[in-house]
Amino acid sequence: MEIINRRQRMASVARKVRREQDRTIGLVPTMGALHDGHLSLIREARRMCDVVVVSVFVNPTQFSLDEDFDRYPRDLTKDAAILTDYNVDYIFAPTIEEIYPKDFSTYITVSGLSEQLEGVSRPGHFRGVATVVTVLLNIVRPDFAFFGQKDAQQTLVIKRLVRDLAFDTEIVVLPTVREESGLALSSRNAYLNEGERRAALVLYRALSSAKEAYAEGERSGSRLASIVQATVAAEPLARIDYVSVADADTLESLERLNDRTVLIALAVHIGRARLIDNITLNRKKNGVAANA
Ligand code: PAF
């Protein structure tokens, strides 16, 4: 495993893999602080691709000034030790200047999808995500890039970006990895103390209540949202940012769900952490409904 810091070196290594060795490349973009969610992406990349690149870069442009860029957990030595066990070929861990050279002035905006849900509370967030992902895809030119469903809106934004700008990369989205308690794995869980961690279970509990109601026939978007809101409101340490019941592909808010594939998503503040989670209902696999 080699750790690469320079974009030129990363680009030339990747070019060689593609052209001279005719091998496929899988890219797993991360901001480090690796957990089992990232590892599930890396395992799948390892399974599908000849060469696996994991990027570790805490991207400043996707954080606004009042967010946690400065305190976001960073430990490249620990991350590299974990990745050695996963047979990763390259870690791409650039400095900020490598990704954003002096006078950097080109940003990518995926209109529409970026302004909803997370985009309301985090204006500019997806512009930062789309821009860094574009730079990473252009440097590595992977055959496949891997993302987690926990960041459901991010996966939609990136898929649209890749389609619109005709990147030659297939986006692979893998299910959210949860603790046995139901808590979705996230690097930001590190901000929670013991009591807050218990309180954080309310996110999945709330989503599960909505899923049960849906299974019992509830098809009103606002009533499902109320179930989620009421469950979270009963947890004193939790403060809701948003709850959304929307079309899983367009993020259009839904009142009558009918047979649409639905994304129920929420963001909740607990202590210093802002946590997000979601479930998809009525996801059709080969035309057959399958809930996750
Ligand atoms: O999901 C993340 O960790 C980040 O948003 C990503 C995709 C690595 C871009 O910085």
Residues whose N, C-alpha, C, O or C-beta is under 5 A from the ligand:
A	BS01	PAF	P29 T30 M31 F57 N59 V129 V132
